[in-house]
Amino acid sequence: MRNILVRGLGVVLPPLLTILVLIWAWKTIETYVLRPTEWVVQEGLVWGAEYFDGTLSTVPEGAVPEPGGGFSTYTLFGYSKYVPDPTGRRYLPKEIVDTVNENADQFGIDAKPLVSANAYWHRYIQISWMQRKYVVPVFLIVFLTVLYFMGRLFTFRLGRWFFRGFDGAILRIPFVNKVYGSVKQVTDFAFSEREIEFNNVVAVQYPSKGIWSLGFVTGNSVRQLHDATGEEMMSVLMPTSPMPMTGFTVTVRRSDTIDIDMTIDEAIQFVVSCGVVVPPNQRINGTPNNKPRPTGKFRDGAVILPANPQTEPSGDPSTV
């Protein structure tokens, strides 16, 4: 039962986590990019509408009075009827008020109260010009277009110079440079083209003999080491788990390495998963060997291992 549940989780979790990551990314973009942009655009539209006779503070000369305290007059957009706003000190077009009142059910209890002409214009802009079914597609098109041209810009010399200057300025700010540097490492590894060219995947006995670690061959090391040892050397980048964008470089003899039949991406997945994700061509079929491991004894402050593995537990309390 437990094994079946674990296998079910193994099938469900990858797509579920992928969907959750995408939802989180969209929520982040919506909160910190879409909504501020939407607010700026809406404020600009409301200001423009009110500036071009959308809201009047006084009754203009020649206006024709209307029942209810309003009036009719000529504006830049033709003959219009104006009615007082909730404060009674300003006037706005009657068609704006009618449109907002007819669509009042589209807004919940958290919506801004209609206490002024400005509030009516905000509600009208949302209803007529900035509905979400129009705003989101337009935002995505503009956002992706901006990302594309920014990427093109920073591939040229002027863009790279500006980007390096910006990085340098951010990295001089205390505390902020720590957060920015860490985030930049992750984004550079995930989204940027790798500047380091990996040749192939090898296994190296590191950090000690008998312990094998995967690494990426990056080159033939330096000539002086080759001349000093008289053997062919190679530079190997040893990634660390579970963040392969960090690591260190070692120089080893080519004869001390084993070429592994894995792609770079497969090796990265192996490192990120801490050895859990193994490529199909490298998996060991069959059940694992459950032979008991050898036990040792404490003697003079050292652990002494027997010559042959014990098959039965010892009654000696010094056995470990």
PyMOL commands that set and color helices and strands:
alter all, ss='L'
color gray80, all
select helices_A, chain A and resi 2-54+94-102+104-106+117-128+132-153+157-171+176-191+223-229+254-256+264-272+280-282
alter helices_A, ss='H'
color red, helices_A
select strands_A, chain A and resi 64-65+71-75+78-84+91-93+201-205+212-219+233-239+247-253+257-259+297-299+302-304
alter strands_A, ss='S'
color yellow, strands_A
deselect
rebuild
show_as cartoon
